[in-house]
Amino acid sequence: MRSFRISKLIVGLFIILTIVVDAKGQVTHSYSEIKDTIIARFNRNDFKGIYQLFDTSFSNKISETKLVNFLKGNQNSGKIIQSSFLAEKNGKYSYLLEFELRDMIMNLSLTGDNKISSFGLLNSPEDILASPPVVKSNNPKKSSLDMAIDSAALEYFRYSKANSLTIGIIKNGKKYIYTYGETEKGNGELPTSNTLYEIGSITKTFTSTVLAQAVLDKKVFLTDDIRKYLPGNFPNLNYNGKPITLLDLANHTSGLPSLPADIGDKANYDALNPESHYDSTMVYDALRRVSIDTIPGHKFLYSNWGISLLGHILEKVYRQPLSSLIRTYVTTPFAMKSTLNTTSETGQNVAVPHSENGKRIPLANEGYFSPAGGLCSTINDMLCYLNAQLNEKEASIKLTHGHTANNMGLGWGVRKNGLVTELQHNGATQGSTAHISAFLELNSGCVILVNNKVNMGKLIIRIQRIVKNALYK
């Protein structure tokens, strides 16, 4: 999900806050003490306390609210576990901060009375190897398709934190599966076609398929005001009399933010599972405080919250858990035998999630927000799901592909590229990344699953090009 998800919020984010130091100020070397104080206050969410460490002129440049919001935005990195000195240059000291989920670099300058005059916090650069390493794989490397996939996969493994990679392809109706790496760093076990991966926000397309079925069953209309299905009164969920509809939830035009603003402020917040503590009471309390600032149905604003509401509305409509609805209307019809909610890895053949800085972390527990990102699946199942998109035999599937607004269908990104209709969705949790593409007129597509947070953008583009290129056979 994106949600406190990196894909969603913090990757590449950095800020440098600089205050001019009084020329008469003489910097003393209390950097280690100030650094340790910042870490201690950050770890107990005392962001206002950090602001108090800055030089008095700081408030004329950056408000307390702005700094606090910036630091809160980094809560999704987790607690700071340890730090180490990197360098000093022109009075600016740099430290490597090891968070639970990623590494960041903090830059500090102090005034003569040990107040912070400049401050920076940015993501540590990714470690990229000079050449691809030797990686275990099932790729036979016989056909031009095999070799093209192998080249793309090995280039991906130049990222030192890359771990497990599974690629599934349907090309001209024929299926191919390629696996690389190991299911957990250091265990030497090559993933198989039945290894479970978290698929993150690709779950949204499953939830939207259930919505499409509800429309076909005449249980709901896409134009329904969502307040019809919510507990209590929500007079705020409209703009100038235009309410949020079920369609607006499905295509991310509701105006609802990605997640409630206070999700990191609650007791038991855990960056490894940032949504697990946030229950339905908190969700609806926060929903009553939302202010919609534009007419629903037009402006795209990606919202895990919106899709989650949609999932729970469907539960109310059918009087069944969403997991049962997905099983009835998606996984069973499409012969997907292993797709399930990611609540436990006990007894499962799982590609263990790994954080951005390579740490083993637990499978995600999305709690209330599971309709937006709570499924795990295998490459076998996901190729069945991809095949269902390509065939469009089910009326519910076809309905999700219909263009609505902003290159969106129901849950899917949908666009026309020349004569080819392209469907896409990405997925991410705190320790896994996934992608699915379907090229309808080519009867081709791809699924990519990894158990880490290494940037997958270049790999996705290369695999898509291979799938669409008729030269690779």
N, C-alpha and C positions, 0 to 999 in steps of 0.2 A: 504494500500500500504506500503508498506514499505518505499522508498522515505523518507525523513525526518521522516519516520515512525519509531516507536521504534523497531518493528519487524525487521526493515530494517537497524537500524543504531546504537542506543545508549544504549539499555537495557544492563545492566551489565557493561557498559564501565566505567572504572575509570583510573585515572592516579595519581601517586604521584611523584611530582617533588621536589627533595631535593637538597639543596646546603649546603655545610659545612659552619657553622657560625664561624667567627673569634673568637678564645677563649677569646679574650679581649673584644669582643662585649658584651654589657650589654643590654639585652632586656628590653624595656620600654613597658608600657601597653597602647599602642595606637591601640590595636587590633580592637576595635569597629569602630574607624575612618577609618582604612585601609579596614575593611570589607565593610563598607558603600561606600567607594570609588570604590571598586571592583564592587559592585552591580550597582552603578550609571553608571560606564563605560560599564559594560556588557549590561545594558538595552539600551544604545545608540549605541551599536555595536562598541565601542571604544576598541577593543581588543589589539591594539598596546599600547594604554594608560595603560592597565593593565600590560603589559610587562614592562613598565617603572617603575612600583612600586617595581620591584624585585632588589635584591642585585646585585652589579656590577659583581660579579663572576657568576651570573646566566647564562649570555650569553655564558660562556665557557662550560656550561652543556646542555642547551636547547636553541635552536635558537628561534628567534622571530617568524619565520614562523611556527615552530612546535607548539608553544604555541597558536598562533593565530588560526591555523587550528583546534586545539583541542577545543578551546572556541567556534569557529564557529560551530563545530559539535554539540554543546549543544544548538544552537539556536532553535532547534526543541522542546526544553523544554518550550519555551516561555520566557516572561519577568519574572524577580524575583519580586514577589509581596511583600514578607516580609521575615524577618529572625529572628532567635532566638538563643541565646547562649545555647550550649549543655554541654560542659565540657572543662576542662583544665587539661592536663597531660604532665608533663615533658616539659613545655614550649610550647606545641602545643595546640592551641585553636580550638575547633570544633563548627561549627554553622549549624543549620538546615536552608536551603534555600527553601522557598516555591515558586516554579515556577508556571506558569499558568497550566502546564500539569503534572508535577511530582515534588516530593520532592527530594532534594539532600543534601548531607553533604559536607561542605567545611572545610578543615583543614588548619590552618595557623601557621607559626612560623615567628618571626621577629628578625632582628638584633638589635643592640643597637641604631642604627640611624633610626629605624622604616622602614627598607627595608625588603621585604619578602625573607626569606631564605628557606622556604619550603611551598609547596602548594599542596593541594589535593582536588579533586572533584569527588564524587562517588554517585551512586544512593542510596537513603535511603532504608534500608531493608523493604521488604513487611511485613505487619502486619498479622500474621497468628494466628487464634484463637485456643485455646487449644482443643476445641471440636466443632463440627458443630452446628450452630444455628438452631432455628426453622424457617423454610422457607415455604412460601405458595407454593403449587404445585397442578397440576391436576393429578399427578401420582396416580393411584388406588391402587398400591402396592399389587397386587393380585398374579401375575405370577412371576416366577423366573426371567424373563426378567425385569419386573417392579422393582423388588427388587434390581437387579444388577445395573440398571440405577440410582435408588434412592441413593444407596450407593455412586456411583461415583459423582453424582450431589452434595450431601451434603458435601462430602469431598472437593469439589471445593469451596463451600461456607464458608469454614474455612478461606479463604482469606477475610479479613474484608471489602475490597473494592468491592467484588463481588456484583452484582446487579440483573441483569436479565439473565436468562439462558433458552434457548429453544433447545431441542434436537429432531431431526427427524431421524427415522430409517426405512430403508427397510430391512427386514430380510426374506430371502426365498420368496421374492416378496410381502410380506405383510408390510403395513405402520403402524408406531407407532409415536405418537407425545407426548412429555413430556415438560411441561413448569414449570419454577420455578422463584421465586423472584418477582420483581416489575419493571414495565416499566420505572419508574423514582424513584430514591432513596427517600423513604418516602411517595410515593403516594399510596401504598398498592394495586396497580392494577396489577394483575397477567397477564403476556403476554398470548396471544391467538395464535391460528394457523394462524391468519391473521395480527399479529403485524409485522410491517416493521422494519427490521434491515439493517444497512449498511453491505454490503458483501465485501467491499474493493477489494483486488486483485483477488478474484474469478471472478470478472468482466473480467479478462484477458481471461478466457476460453470462455466467450461469444464472445469477439472480435475475438478470434481464430476460433470459429465456423463460423462466417461470412467469415473469410478468406477461410476456407475449402469450403464454398458454392461458393465463387468467383472462386476457382480453378475448382470446378465441373461445374460452368457456363462458364468456359474457358475465363473468363475475366482477369485472371492473372495466372502466373505459380509460383510455390514456388521458382524456381531458378531465378526469375526476379531480376535484379539489382534495389535496391530501388530508385536509383537516377533517374530512368525512370519516377518516380511519384513525384519527389520533385521539388519545385520552384527554378529555378536558377541552378548554377553550384556548385558541391560539390566534387572537385577532391580529397579531403582528406578522403572520405569515402570508402577507400580500403586499403589493405595491400599487397604490392608487386604485384599490379595488380588484386588482388582478391577482388571483391566488396562485400558489404553487400547485402544479398538477403532477400526476404520476409520470407523465412524459418528461417533465422538467427534472425530476429526480433521476430518470434513466439516462438522460443525455447531458447532465451536468449544467443545466441552465436554471436551476432553482434559486441561485443566489446564496445558498448556504455555503459557509466556509468548509474547508477540508475536514476539520475536526472542531469540536467546541474549544473556545479560547482558554478555558480553565483546566484543560485535561492534565496539564503538568503541575497544577497547583494542589491537587487532591492528595490526601493521605494514601500511602501505598503505591504512589506512582513509581514505575520501574521502567527505565529506558529500554531494557531488554524485551519487555512486553508492555509498551506504553498505553495500550487500550484496555488491558485486562481488568484493571481496577475500576473502570468507569461504567457504572451500572445504568439500568434504564431510568431510574429516578433522576440521576444526574443528567442523563441525556435530555429528558423532557423539561427539567428545570432550565437547562441551558437553552433549549429550543424556545422557551418563552422569553428569553432575553435577546434573541436574535433580532436584528433590524435589517430588513430587506431594502437595499438601496437602488434597485433597478427592476424593471418589469421582468418577471420570470418568463423564460422561454426564449431568450435572445442571447444574453451574454454568457459565454462559456466560463465556468469556474469549477474546476475539478473538485469533487466533493465525496470523500469517503462517508461522511455523515449522511449525505443524501441517499446514496445507494443502500446504506445500512437501514435507514428509515423505510426504504422501499421493501427491503427484505422482510422487515417485521410487519409491515402492512400486509404483505402477501401471506404471512403466517396467520394473521387475523382473518383474512378473507377466506382462506382454506381451512382454518382451524387445525393446522398441522405445523410442525416445526419445518423451517426452511430446509433442513437437511433431508427430511422425508420428501419434500416437494422436488428437490434437486434429484434425488434418487428416482422418483417416479417419472419425472418429465425430462430428465437429461441423461443421467448416467446409465440407467437400466435400458432405455430405448437404444442407446448408442453403444451398448456392450462395454461400458467402462466399469470394470470390476473392482478397481482399486482406489478410486477417487473418494476422499473422505475429509472430514474436518481435521485440521492440524491442531489437536489438543494434547497429543501424547505421542512419543516415539517408541513406547514400550512394545517390544515384540515386532516392530516393523522394520522393513528393509529401507532405511532412510539415508538420504544424502544429508549428513549432519550440517546444519547451518553454521556459517563462519562470518564473523563480523568484518568490517572494513579493514581492521588491523590484524585480521587472521585468527582471532580467538574463537574457539568452539562455543557456541551459544545454544540455548534451548529452542525448540520449535515454538513458533508464535502462538500465543493465545489471544485472539482478537476480541474475545468477549462479545459485547453487544454489537461490535463492528464487524463480526465475522461475515455478514453478507457481502461486505466490500473486499474481503481479502483472506478468508479463513479456510481455504481448501488446499490440500496437497494432492498430487497425482503422479502418475508414471508416464513415461514417454509412450508406452503402448496405449494407455487411455487417452492421452492428449492427441495422438494421431487419429484415434477413433473420433474424438471431438472435432478435430480439424476436418476430417473426411465428411462429417455431418454438415459442416459449414459449406464445404465445396459442393456437396450434392444438393443441398437445400430441399431435401425431400420432405422434411417436417415443416408444417405451416408455421410453427412457432419460431423455428430457425430463420425462415425466410422473412418473417415479420421483424426480427431483430436487425436484419440487414437493411431495412428501408431507411433512406436518408431522411433525417429530421432537420437539424440545424447544426451549423459549425462543423461540417464533416463528421457528424455523429449519427449512428443508428440508435438502437436501444442497447446501451452498454458498449457497443463496438465503435471504434473509429472507422469511418467508411468514406472512401473517396474514389473518384474515377480518375485513373491515370491512363490517358489515351483511351483505348478500347477495353481496358482491364479494370474491373472493380476490385479494390483492395480493402481488406479488413485487417485491422491490427489492434493489439492490446499488449501492454507491458504489465509486469507484476513485480512487486518487490516487498520483502519483509526486512527485518533487521539483519538477516543473515542469508538471504536467498534472492535470486533474480530470475525472471522468466519472461519469455516473449512468444507471441503467436502471430503469424501472418497468414492470410489466405488470399490467393489470387484467383478469383472465381472462374473467369473465362479460360484460364490456363489449366484448370483442374490441378493446381499446384499450391504448395504452401510449406511453411516450416514452423517448428516449435524448438525453442532453445531453453534449456534448464540448467542453472548453475546453483551451487550451494555456497555462494559468497557474494560480497558486495563490490566486486571488481567491475569497473565500467564496461558495459557490454555493447555500447553504441556502435563501434566500428565493426564488431563481429556480426551484429544484426544486419547491417547494411551489406556486408560481404555475402552472408548466407542468402539474403533476399535476392541479390544479383545472380548468384549461382542457380537458385531455384528458377528464376525467370529466364535464364540464358539457355537457349535450345542447344548450344554447343556441348554442354556438359551432359553426358549420358552414362 
